[in-house]
Amino acid sequence: MSARFEVLDWCETAMGVISLRRRIEPTLNVEVYEVKLGDEFLMSSLFTVAEVALARLGLAQAVDADLDVVVGGLGLGYTAQTALEDPRIHSLVVVEALEEVIGWHRRALLPDTAGLVSDPRVRLRRGDFFAMADSTAGFDPEAPGRRFHAILLDIDHTPRHVLHPSHSAFYTPAGLGKLVAHLHPGGVFAMWSDDPPDPDFEAVLAQVFDRSEASVVRFANPLTGGHSTNTIYVAS
């Protein structure tokens, strides 16, 4: 196989075939790590600005001196890694639905975020983030009902474009209302979206949280020669 392209891992999952690929991006001559689910591209190490912004914008609204944080969706690990740069982080629970994705990190297939698995503050948990949010037990099986200071979510493409139909109920007043039960008073919920700010979803956030805002994150796109944008929602 050419060194310019390599499938590092692939497997069948309940949501389809997921694969981790490494390739050389010819326009920049850099290594790129990409995740595909079926024919859909989920994430790329070429575009991490918004994943980093999710952690920074979300934690900027957290007011406590010591933070217990949940990250929903491990992926390539950039949101979790950025969260750990905040000196207030006491613990970080990362919830990932696919054991295969957790395995990529444990097997050190992703050099940019290789330190995640060895950080004593981090616990990688296999589980359905949306089912956990809907439950009374919450996100830490070892401490049912535990509350957190911030929950950072990057799983679905957008509140309208979800990876599985069962996720849709989360993006409603009832679904987000259950999430609030897993936050400390004054806690923060932040979420990544691939679309521009959605007024309907902003209205849902306003029903559940005391304050919320949508920030557009703009970044260079070397594949198009222009720029792309994502949205980060932050509510508290």
Accessible surface in RSA format (square Angstrom, percent):
REM  Atomic radii and reference values for relative SASA: ProtOr
REM  Chains: A
REM  Algorithm: Lee & Richards
REM  Probe-radius: 1.40
REM  Slices: 20
REM RES _ NUM      All-atoms   Total-Side   Main-Chain    Non-polar    All polar
REM                ABS   REL    ABS   REL    ABS   REL    ABS   REL    ABS   REL
RES MET A   1   174.42  90.3  84.87  56.2  89.55 213.2  99.25  84.4  75.17  99.6
RES SER A   2    70.41  59.5  49.44  66.0  20.97  48.3  49.71 105.9  20.70  29.0
RES ALA A   3    80.55  74.1  65.83 101.6  14.72  33.5  72.39 102.0   8.15  21.6
RES ARG A   4   125.44  52.7 122.97  62.7   2.47   5.9  60.36  82.5  65.07  39.4
RES PHE A   5    72.43  36.2  72.43  44.9   0.00   0.0  72.43  43.9   0.00   0.0
RES GLU A   6    66.57  38.2  66.57  50.4   0.00   0.0   9.99  19.3  56.59  46.2
RES VAL A   7    56.43  37.1  38.36  34.7  18.07  43.5  38.36  33.3  18.07  49.0
RES LEU A   8    40.18  22.4  20.18  14.4  20.00  50.3  22.73  16.0  17.46  47.0
RES ASP A   9    31.54  22.1  26.67  26.5   4.87  11.5   4.87  11.5  26.67  26.6
RES TRP A  10   152.61  61.2 138.88  67.2  13.73  32.2 110.03  58.7  42.58  69.1
RES CYS A  11    27.96  21.1  24.48  27.3   3.48   8.2  27.37  69.4   0.58   0.6
RES GLU A  12   125.21  71.9 105.66  79.9  19.55  46.6  54.60 105.6  70.61  57.7
RES THR A  13    24.34  17.3   1.64   1.7  22.70  54.1  12.85  17.3  11.49  17.4
RES ALA A  14   114.51 105.3  64.49  99.5  50.03 113.8  77.63 109.3  36.88  97.7
RES MET A  15    60.33  31.2  31.33  20.7  29.00  69.0  34.74  29.5  25.59  33.9
RES GLY A  16    26.24  32.4   0.00   N/A  26.24  32.4  24.68  67.7   1.56   3.5
RES VAL A  17    51.50  33.9  48.44  43.8   3.06   7.4  48.44  42.1   3.06   8.3
RES ILE A  18     3.29   1.9   3.29   2.5   0.00   0.0   3.29   2.4   0.00   0.0
RES SER A  19    15.18  12.8  15.18  20.3   0.00   0.0   8.02  17.1   7.16  10.0
RES LEU A  20     0.00   0.0   0.00   0.0   0.00   0.0   0.00   0.0   0.00   0.0
RES ARG A  21    42.77  18.0  42.64  21.7   0.13   0.3   4.84   6.6  37.92  23.0
RES ARG A  22    27.25  11.4  27.25  13.9   0.00   0.0  10.28  14.0  16.97  10.3
RES ARG A  23    38.55  16.2  38.55  19.7   0.00   0.0  16.38  22.4  22.17  13.4
RES ILE A  24    34.10  19.4  27.03  20.1   7.07  17.0  27.03  19.5   7.07  19.2
RES GLU A  25     5.55   3.2   5.55   4.2   0.00   0.0   0.00   0.0   5.55   4.5
RES PRO A  26    96.33  70.2  71.68  65.3  24.66  89.6  74.00  61.1  22.33 138.8
RES THR A  27    88.52  63.0  51.76  52.5  36.75  87.6  61.26  82.3  27.26  41.2
RES LEU A  28    85.55  47.6  62.52  44.7  23.03  57.9  68.78  48.3  16.77  45.1
RES ASN A  29   113.67  78.4  95.74  92.5  17.93  43.2  24.58  59.2  89.09  86.1
RES VAL A  30    63.34  41.7  58.16  52.6   5.19  12.5  63.34  55.0   0.00   0.0
RES GLU A  31    88.95  51.1  68.36  51.7  20.59  49.0  25.20  48.7  63.75  52.0
RES VAL A  32     0.59   0.4   0.59   0.5   0.00   0.0   0.59   0.5   0.00   0.0
RES TYR A  33    23.63  11.0  23.63  13.4   0.00   0.0  11.52   8.7  12.11  14.9
RES GLU A  34     9.48   5.4   9.48   7.2   0.00   0.0   0.08   0.2   9.40   7.7
RES VAL A  35     1.37   0.9   1.37   1.2   0.00   0.0   1.37   1.2   0.00   0.0
RES LYS A  36    38.96  19.0  38.95  23.9   0.01   0.0   4.76   4.3  34.19  36.4
RES LEU A  37    14.21   7.9   9.88   7.1   4.33  10.9   9.88   6.9   4.33  11.7
RES GLY A  38    40.10  49.5   0.00   N/A  40.10  49.5  29.11  79.9  10.99  24.6
RES ASP A  39   137.94  96.6 115.22 114.7  22.72  53.7  35.88  84.4 102.06 101.8
RES GLU A  40    72.27  41.5  68.47  51.8   3.80   9.1  38.01  73.5  34.26  28.0
RES PHE A  41   110.33  55.2  91.39  56.6  18.94  49.3  91.39  55.4  18.94  54.2
RES LEU A  42    37.75  21.0  14.73  10.5  23.02  57.9  15.56  10.9  22.18  59.7
RES MET A  43    56.25  29.1  44.90  29.7  11.36  27.0  51.24  43.6   5.01   6.6
RES SER A  44    17.58  14.9  13.22  17.6   4.36  10.1  12.19  26.0   5.39   7.5
RES SER A  45    22.63  19.1   5.13   6.9  17.50  40.3   3.24   6.9  19.39  27.2
RES LEU A  46    33.80  18.8  11.22   8.0  22.58  56.8  14.07   9.9  19.74  53.1
RES PHE A  47    47.55  23.8  42.31  26.2   5.24  13.6  44.27  26.8   3.28   9.4
RES THR A  48    28.07  20.0  26.88  27.2   1.20   2.9   1.84   2.5  26.23  39.7
RES VAL A  49    74.75  49.2  69.42  62.8   5.33  12.9  72.89  63.3   1.86   5.1
RES ALA A  50     1.32   1.2   0.55   0.8   0.77   1.7   0.55   0.8   0.77   2.0
RES GLU A  51    28.96  16.6  28.96  21.9   0.00   0.0  13.29  25.7  15.67  12.8
RES VAL A  52    31.65  20.8  31.65  28.7   0.00   0.0  31.65  27.5   0.00   0.0
RES ALA A  53    15.68  14.4  12.39  19.1   3.29   7.5  15.62  22.0   0.06   0.2
RES LEU A  54     0.11   0.1   0.11   0.1   0.00   0.0   0.11   0.1   0.00   0.0
RES ALA A  55     0.43   0.4   0.41   0.6   0.02   0.0   0.43   0.6   0.00   0.0
RES ARG A  56   142.52  59.8 132.23  67.4  10.29  24.5  54.88  75.0  87.64  53.1
RES LEU A  57    62.65  34.9  60.88  43.6   1.77   4.4  61.10  42.9   1.55   4.2
RES GLY A  58     0.00   0.0   0.00   N/A   0.00   0.0   0.00   0.0   0.00   0.0
RES LEU A  59     5.72   3.2   5.69   4.1   0.03   0.1   5.72   4.0   0.00   0.0
RES ALA A  60    75.05  69.0  37.55  57.9  37.50  85.3  47.94  67.5  27.11  71.8
RES GLN A  61    56.07  31.4  51.46  37.6   4.60  11.0   6.45  13.7  49.62  37.6
RES ALA A  62     7.32   6.7   0.29   0.4   7.03  16.0   1.68   2.4   5.64  14.9
RES VAL A  63   117.75  77.5  84.11  76.1  33.64  81.1  89.73  78.0  28.02  76.0
RES ASP A  64    53.81  37.7  48.16  47.9   5.65  13.4   9.04  21.3  44.77  44.6
RES ALA A  65    82.30  75.7  62.14  95.9  20.16  45.9  69.55  97.9  12.75  33.8
RES ASP A  66    94.19  66.0  88.80  88.4   5.38  12.7  20.70  48.7  73.49  73.3
RES LEU A  67     0.00   0.0   0.00   0.0   0.00   0.0   0.00   0.0   0.00   0.0
RES ASP A  68    23.62  16.5  23.58  23.5   0.05   0.1   0.21   0.5  23.41  23.3
RES VAL A  69     0.00   0.0   0.00   0.0   0.00   0.0   0.00   0.0   0.00   0.0
RES VAL A  70     0.00   0.0   0.00   0.0   0.00   0.0   0.00   0.0   0.00   0.0
RES VAL A  71     1.03   0.7   1.03   0.9   0.00   0.0   1.03   0.9   0.00   0.0
RES GLY A  72     0.00   0.0   0.00   N/A   0.00   0.0   0.00   0.0   0.00   0.0
RES GLY A  73    12.92  15.9   0.00   N/A  12.92  15.9   7.24  19.9   5.68  12.7
RES LEU A  74     7.56   4.2   0.03   0.0   7.53  18.9   0.27   0.2   7.29  19.6
RES GLY A  75    10.33  12.7   0.00   N/A  10.33  12.7   8.78  24.1   1.55   3.5
RES LEU A  76     8.56   4.8   5.38   3.8   3.18   8.0   5.38   3.8   3.18   8.6
RES GLY A  77     1.48   1.8   0.00   N/A   1.48   1.8   0.32   0.9   1.16   2.6
RES TYR A  78    28.02  13.1  25.24  14.4   2.78   7.2  21.08  15.8   6.94   8.6
RES THR A  79     8.23   5.9   6.45   6.5   1.78   4.3   5.42   7.3   2.81   4.3
RES ALA A  80     1.39   1.3   0.67   1.0   0.72   1.6   0.67   0.9   0.72   1.9
RES GLN A  81    56.49  31.6  55.60  40.6   0.88   2.1  19.22  40.9  37.27  28.3
RES THR A  82     8.90   6.3   5.13   5.2   3.77   9.0   0.98   1.3   7.92  12.0
RES ALA A  83     0.09   0.1   0.00   0.0   0.09   0.2   0.09   0.1   0.00   0.0
RES LEU A  84    21.60  12.0  13.67   9.8   7.92  19.9  14.00   9.8   7.59  20.4
RES GLU A  85   109.42  62.8  79.36  60.0  30.07  71.6  49.94  96.6  59.48  48.6
RES ASP A  86    25.43  17.8  19.17  19.1   6.26  14.8  11.96  28.1  13.47  13.4
RES PRO A  87   128.70  93.8  93.28  85.0  35.43 128.8 102.95  85.0  25.76 160.1
RES ARG A  88    62.82  26.4  59.38  30.3   3.44   8.2  37.50  51.3  25.31  15.3
RES ILE A  89     8.80   5.0   0.00   0.0   8.80  21.2   0.00   0.0   8.80  23.9
RES HIS A  90   116.51  63.7 102.37  71.2  14.14  36.2  75.61  77.9  40.90  47.6
RES SER A  91    14.07  11.9  14.07  18.8   0.00   0.0  14.07  30.0   0.00   0.0
RES LEU A  92     0.77   0.4   0.00   0.0   0.77   1.9   0.00   0.0   0.77   2.1
RES VAL A  93     0.41   0.3   0.41   0.4   0.00   0.0   0.41   0.4   0.00   0.0
RES VAL A  94     0.48   0.3   0.17   0.1   0.31   0.8   0.17   0.1   0.31   0.8
RES VAL A  95     0.46   0.3   0.00   0.0   0.46   1.1   0.00   0.0   0.46   1.2
RES GLU A  96    17.56  10.1  16.46  12.5   1.10   2.6   1.71   3.3  15.85  12.9
RES ALA A  97    46.70  42.9  33.60  51.8  13.10  29.8  34.23  48.2  12.46  33.0
RES LEU A  98    19.43  10.8  19.33  13.8   0.10   0.3  19.43  13.6   0.00   0.0
RES GLU A  99    66.77  38.3  66.01  49.9   0.76   1.8  39.75  76.9  27.03  22.1
RES GLU A 100    56.77  32.6  49.01  37.1   7.76  18.5  22.10  42.8  34.66  28.3
RES VAL A 101     5.38   3.5   5.38   4.9   0.00   0.0   5.38   4.7   0.00   0.0
RES ILE A 102     1.96   1.1   1.96   1.5   0.00   0.0   1.96   1.4   0.00   0.0
RES GLY A 103    16.51  20.4   0.00   N/A  16.51  20.4  16.51  45.3   0.00   0.0
RES TRP A 104     0.99   0.4   0.99   0.5   0.00   0.0   0.99   0.5   0.00   0.0
RES HIS A 105     5.91   3.2   2.03   1.4   3.88   9.9   3.12   3.2   2.79   3.2
RES ARG A 106   139.91  58.7 110.73  56.4  29.18  69.5  43.54  59.5  96.36  58.4
RES ARG A 107   131.57  55.2 107.21  54.7  24.36  58.0  57.01  77.9  74.56  45.2
RES ALA A 108    70.12  64.5  48.66  75.1  21.46  48.8  49.59  69.8  20.53  54.4
RES LEU A 109    39.00  21.7  32.20  23.0   6.80  17.1  35.58  25.0   3.42   9.2
RES LEU A 110     7.83   4.4   6.60   4.7   1.23   3.1   6.93   4.9   0.90   2.4
RES PRO A 111    77.58  56.5  56.23  51.3  21.35  77.6  60.63  50.1  16.95 105.4
RES ASP A 112    87.58  61.3  67.13  66.8  20.45  48.4  18.59  43.8  68.98  68.8
RES THR A 113     2.14   1.5   1.11   1.1   1.03   2.4   0.37   0.5   1.77   2.7
RES ALA A 114    49.20  45.2  34.27  52.9  14.93  34.0  38.19  53.8  11.00  29.1
RES GLY A 115    47.42  58.5   0.00   N/A  47.42  58.5  36.44 100.0  10.98  24.6
RES LEU A 116     3.39   1.9   1.28   0.9   2.11   5.3   1.62   1.1   1.77   4.8
RES VAL A 117    62.41  41.1  32.85  29.7  29.56  71.2  35.52  30.9  26.89  72.9
RES SER A 118    90.05  76.1  59.78  79.8  30.27  69.7  50.91 108.4  39.15  54.8
RES ASP A 119    28.17  19.7  20.80  20.7   7.37  17.4   7.26  17.1  20.91  20.9
RES PRO A 120   134.54  98.1  94.02  85.7  40.52 147.3 106.76  88.1  27.78 172.7
RES ARG A 121    74.33  31.2  66.58  33.9   7.74  18.4  33.23  45.4  41.10  24.9
RES VAL A 122    17.43  11.5   1.30   1.2  16.14  38.9   1.30   1.1  16.14  43.8
RES ARG A 123    75.68  31.8  71.84  36.6   3.83   9.1  47.83  65.4  27.85  16.9
RES LEU A 124    20.10  11.2   6.05   4.3  14.06  35.3   6.05   4.2  14.06  37.8
RES ARG A 125    47.38  19.9  46.41  23.7   0.98   2.3   7.80  10.7  39.59  24.0
RES ARG A 126   154.25  64.8 126.22  64.3  28.03  66.7  29.22  39.9 125.03  75.8
RES GLY A 127    16.23  20.0   0.00   N/A  16.23  20.0  15.93  43.7   0.30   0.7
RES ASP A 128    66.27  46.4  58.70  58.4   7.57  17.9  26.53  62.4  39.74  39.6
RES PHE A 129     2.86   1.4   0.69   0.4   2.18   5.7   0.69   0.4   2.18   6.2
RES PHE A 130    16.94   8.5  11.66   7.2   5.29  13.8  12.12   7.3   4.82  13.8
RES ALA A 131    57.20  52.6  44.07  68.0  13.13  29.9  51.78  72.9   5.42  14.3
RES MET A 132    28.61  14.8  26.49  17.5   2.12   5.0  28.53  24.3   0.08   0.1
RES ALA A 133     1.38   1.3   1.26   2.0   0.11   0.3   1.38   1.9   0.00   0.0
RES ASP A 134    81.24  56.9  67.28  67.0  13.96  33.0  18.35  43.2  62.89  62.7
RES SER A 135    44.09  37.3  30.80  41.1  13.29  30.6  37.84  80.6   6.26   8.8
RES THR A 136   130.85  93.1 114.26 115.8  16.60  39.6  88.27 118.6  42.59  64.4
RES ALA A 137    48.14  44.3  44.11  68.1   4.03   9.2  47.42  66.8   0.72   1.9
RES GLY A 138     7.06   8.7   0.00   N/A   7.06   8.7   0.06   0.2   6.99  15.7
RES PHE A 139     0.56   0.3   0.00   0.0   0.56   1.5   0.00   0.0   0.56   1.6
RES ASP A 140     3.69   2.6   2.81   2.8   0.88   2.1   0.30   0.7   3.38   3.4
RES PRO A 141    85.79  62.5  56.40  51.4  29.38 106.8  67.31  55.6  18.48 114.9
RES GLU A 142   125.90  72.3  89.61  67.8  36.29  86.4  44.54  86.1  81.37  66.4
RES ALA A 143    39.78  36.6  34.03  52.5   5.75  13.1  39.78  56.0   0.00   0.0
RES PRO A 144    98.12  71.5  72.42  66.0  25.70  93.4  72.79  60.1  25.34 157.5
RES GLY A 145    41.63  51.3   0.00   N/A  41.63  51.3  22.07  60.6  19.56  43.8
RES ARG A 146    49.96  21.0  38.96  19.9  11.00  26.2  29.68  40.6  20.28  12.3
RES ARG A 147   103.23  43.3  96.39  49.1   6.84  16.3  18.54  25.3  84.68  51.3
RES PHE A 148     0.00   0.0   0.00   0.0   0.00   0.0   0.00   0.0   0.00   0.0
RES HIS A 149    23.87  13.0  22.74  15.8   1.13   2.9   9.89  10.2  13.98  16.3
RES ALA A 150     0.00   0.0   0.00   0.0   0.00   0.0   0.00   0.0   0.00   0.0
RES ILE A 151     0.00   0.0   0.00   0.0   0.00   0.0   0.00   0.0   0.00   0.0
RES LEU A 152     0.00   0.0   0.00   0.0   0.00   0.0   0.00   0.0   0.00   0.0
RES LEU A 153     0.87   0.5   0.87   0.6   0.00   0.0   0.87   0.6   0.00   0.0
RES ASP A 154    31.98  22.4  22.76  22.7   9.22  21.8   4.12   9.7  27.86  27.8
RES ILE A 155    44.74  25.5  26.56  19.8  18.18  43.8  30.60  22.0  14.14  38.4
RES ASP A 156     4.42   3.1   1.08   1.1   3.34   7.9   1.18   2.8   3.24   3.2
RES HIS A 157    22.63  12.4  22.35  15.5   0.28   0.7  11.51  11.9  11.12  12.9
RES THR A 158     6.74   4.8   5.06   5.1   1.68   4.0   6.58   8.8   0.16   0.2
RES PRO A 159    17.13  12.5   7.06   6.4  10.06  36.6   7.11   5.9  10.01  62.2
RES ARG A 160   161.17  67.7 127.44  65.0  33.72  80.3  65.25  89.2  95.92  58.1
RES HIS A 161    92.59  50.6  88.93  61.8   3.66   9.4  59.59  61.4  32.99  38.4
RES VAL A 162    29.91  19.7  13.00  11.8  16.91  40.8  13.00  11.3  16.91  45.9
RES LEU A 163    34.50  19.2  10.13   7.2  24.37  61.3  12.82   9.0  21.68  58.3
RES HIS A 164    78.53  42.9  77.88  54.1   0.65   1.7  48.33  49.8  30.19  35.1
RES PRO A 165   109.37  79.7  96.16  87.7  13.20  48.0  99.66  82.3   9.71  60.3
RES SER A 166    71.27  60.2  44.36  59.2  26.91  62.0  49.38 105.2  21.89  30.7
RES HIS A 167    15.37   8.4  15.32  10.7   0.05   0.1   3.95   4.1  11.43  13.3
RES SER A 168    53.56  45.3  48.69  65.0   4.86  11.2  33.79  72.0  19.77  27.7
RES ALA A 169    69.71  64.1  61.85  95.4   7.86  17.9  67.24  94.7   2.48   6.6
RES PHE A 170    10.93   5.5   5.47   3.4   5.46  14.2   9.17   5.6   1.76   5.0
RES TYR A 171    18.16   8.5   8.68   4.9   9.49  24.7   5.98   4.5  12.19  15.0
RES THR A 172    52.68  37.5  52.09  52.8   0.59   1.4  49.10  65.9   3.59   5.4
RES PRO A 173    54.02  39.4  48.81  44.5   5.21  19.0  49.27  40.7   4.76  29.6
RES ALA A 174    73.83  67.9  58.69  90.6  15.14  34.5  69.99  98.6   3.84  10.2
RES GLY A 175    12.32  15.2   0.00   N/A  12.32  15.2  10.35  28.4   1.97   4.4
RES LEU A 176     0.00   0.0   0.00   0.0   0.00   0.0   0.00   0.0   0.00   0.0
RES GLY A 177    34.12  42.1   0.00   N/A  34.12  42.1  22.03  60.5  12.09  27.1
RES LYS A 178    98.33  48.0  93.37  57.3   4.96  11.8  59.48  53.5  38.85  41.4
RES LEU A 179     0.00   0.0   0.00   0.0   0.00   0.0   0.00   0.0   0.00   0.0
RES VAL A 180    57.41  37.8  55.74  50.5   1.66   4.0  55.74  48.4   1.66   4.5
RES ALA A 181    56.52  52.0  43.79  67.6  12.73  29.0  49.61  69.9   6.91  18.3
RES HIS A 182     5.85   3.2   5.54   3.9   0.31   0.8   3.03   3.1   2.82   3.3
RES LEU A 183     7.10   4.0   4.72   3.4   2.38   6.0   4.72   3.3   2.38   6.4
RES HIS A 184    60.39  33.0  57.90  40.2   2.49   6.4  39.81  41.0  20.58  23.9
RES PRO A 185   119.70  87.2  90.94  82.9  28.76 104.5 103.55  85.5  16.14 100.3
RES GLY A 186    53.40  65.9   0.00   N/A  53.40  65.9  33.09  90.8  20.31  45.5
RES GLY A 187     7.04   8.7   0.00   N/A   7.04   8.7   2.35   6.5   4.69  10.5
RES VAL A 188     0.14   0.1   0.14   0.1   0.00   0.0   0.14   0.1   0.00   0.0
RES PHE A 189     0.94   0.5   0.71   0.4   0.23   0.6   0.71   0.4   0.23   0.7
RES ALA A 190     0.00   0.0   0.00   0.0   0.00   0.0   0.00   0.0   0.00   0.0
RES MET A 191     4.06   2.1   4.06   2.7   0.00   0.0   3.63   3.1   0.43   0.6
RES TRP A 192    26.93  10.8  24.37  11.8   2.55   6.0  24.37  13.0   2.55   4.1
RES SER A 193     0.73   0.6   0.73   1.0   0.00   0.0   0.00   0.0   0.73   1.0
RES ASP A 194    70.80  49.6  60.44  60.2  10.36  24.5   2.56   6.0  68.24  68.1
RES ASP A 195    63.76  44.7  62.77  62.5   1.00   2.4  10.88  25.6  52.89  52.7
RES PRO A 196    94.32  68.7  88.49  80.7   5.84  21.2  91.25  75.3   3.07  19.1
RES PRO A 197    45.54  33.2  31.33  28.6  14.21  51.6  31.33  25.9  14.21  88.3
RES ASP A 198    17.61  12.3  14.68  14.6   2.93   6.9  11.85  27.9   5.76   5.7
RES PRO A 199   101.72  74.1  94.20  85.9   7.52  27.3  96.13  79.4   5.59  34.7
RES ASP A 200    90.95  63.7  87.34  86.9   3.61   8.5  26.37  62.1  64.58  64.4
RES PHE A 201     7.04   3.5   4.38   2.7   2.66   6.9   6.61   4.0   0.43   1.2
RES GLU A 202    60.24  34.6  57.75  43.7   2.49   5.9  19.35  37.4  40.88  33.4
RES ALA A 203    53.50  49.2  44.81  69.1   8.69  19.8  51.70  72.8   1.80   4.8
RES VAL A 204    23.63  15.5  23.63  21.4   0.00   0.0  23.63  20.5   0.00   0.0
RES LEU A 205     1.40   0.8   1.40   1.0   0.00   0.0   1.40   1.0   0.00   0.0
RES ALA A 206    67.29  61.9  44.86  69.2  22.43  51.0  47.93  67.5  19.36  51.3
RES GLN A 207   128.07  71.6  87.12  63.7  40.95  97.5  40.03  85.2  88.05  66.8
RES VAL A 208    38.29  25.2   8.86   8.0  29.44  70.9  14.08  12.2  24.21  65.7
RES PHE A 209    16.00   8.0   5.22   3.2  10.77  28.0   9.00   5.5   6.99  20.0
RES ASP A 210   148.95 104.3 110.17 109.7  38.77  91.7  32.93  77.5 116.01 115.7
RES ARG A 211   145.87  61.2 138.35  70.5   7.53  17.9  66.13  90.4  79.75  48.3
RES SER A 212    42.74  36.1  10.01  13.4  32.73  75.4   2.65   5.6  40.09  56.2
RES GLU A 213    95.05  54.6  87.44  66.2   7.61  18.1  35.44  68.5  59.61  48.7
RES ALA A 214    29.36  27.0   1.83   2.8  27.52  62.6   1.83   2.6  27.52  72.9
RES SER A 215    35.45  30.0  30.37  40.5   5.07  11.7  17.98  38.3  17.47  24.5
RES VAL A 216    84.84  55.8  54.52  49.4  30.32  73.1  54.52  47.4  30.32  82.2
RES VAL A 217    17.95  11.8  14.85  13.4   3.10   7.5  17.95  15.6   0.00   0.0
RES ARG A 218   158.15  66.4 133.20  67.9  24.95  59.4  45.68  62.4 112.47  68.2
RES PHE A 219    21.40  10.7  14.92   9.2   6.49  16.9  21.40  13.0   0.00   0.0
RES ALA A 220    67.28  61.9  54.21  83.7  13.08  29.7  54.21  76.3  13.08  34.6
RES ASN A 221    18.52  12.8  17.49  16.9   1.03   2.5   0.40   1.0  18.12  17.5
RES PRO A 222    42.15  30.7  20.91  19.1  21.24  77.2  30.79  25.4  11.36  70.6
RES LEU A 223    92.20  51.3  58.61  41.9  33.59  84.4  59.64  41.9  32.56  87.6
RES THR A 224   102.34  72.8  63.17  64.0  39.17  93.3  69.20  93.0  33.14  50.1
RES GLY A 225    71.98  88.8   0.00   N/A  71.98  88.8  35.32  96.9  36.66  82.1
RES GLY A 226    31.56  38.9   0.00   N/A  31.56  38.9  27.62  75.8   3.95   8.8
RES HIS A 227   100.86  55.1  68.55  47.6  32.31  82.7  43.77  45.1  57.09  66.4
RES SER A 228    34.46  29.1  27.59  36.8   6.87  15.8  21.89  46.6  12.57  17.6
RES THR A 229    58.50  41.6  46.45  47.1  12.05  28.7  23.22  31.2  35.28  53.3
RES ASN A 230    12.52   8.6  11.60  11.2   0.92   2.2   0.86   2.1  11.66  11.3
RES THR A 231     0.45   0.3   0.45   0.5   0.00   0.0   0.00   0.0   0.45   0.7
RES ILE A 232     0.16   0.1   0.00   0.0   0.16   0.4   0.00   0.0   0.16   0.4
RES TYR A 233     2.00   0.9   1.77   1.0   0.22   0.6   1.55   1.2   0.45   0.5
RES VAL A 234     6.86   4.5   5.02   4.5   1.85   4.4   5.13   4.5   1.73   4.7
RES ALA A 235     1.66   1.5   0.52   0.8   1.14   2.6   1.56   2.2   0.10   0.3
RES SER A 236    21.49  18.2   8.45  11.3  13.05  30.1  17.36  37.0   4.14   5.8
END  Absolute sums over single chains surface
CHAIN  1 A    10800.0       8188.8       2611.3       6188.7       4611.4
END  Absolute sums over all chains
TOTAL         10800.0       8188.8       2611.3       6188.7       4611.4
